[in-house]
């Protein structure tokens, strides 16, 4: 079934999935800027400067747009990887080795974002992109 073998379409689907789903989080933060105070508080309590909370806009708005459009997708993927590392350790560190009541990993969603972004770092945009890499 070679008609279903198309790396460029597969990479596009991967990019659109990660980019769109992550962008929803970024838009939510734009619409509710008070969430930056919450993130800033977590950073501060971890000994990091609060201004780093603005990095959430880079990781959840700029990077997803880069990935969706296929403009420097590898860099966009790396930005999401960094965003997710911060999110996991600041907000979800206590759940890293926890399961849900249904037996799933408590950080499934965060793991999806992290490892899908890692895949994009290694795969690049594919041919169907504004600026293929």
Helices and strands as residue ranges (DSSP letters): G 2-4, H 7-31, H 35-45, G 50-54, H 55-57, I 58-62, H 63-69, H 73-91, G 93-95, H 108-123
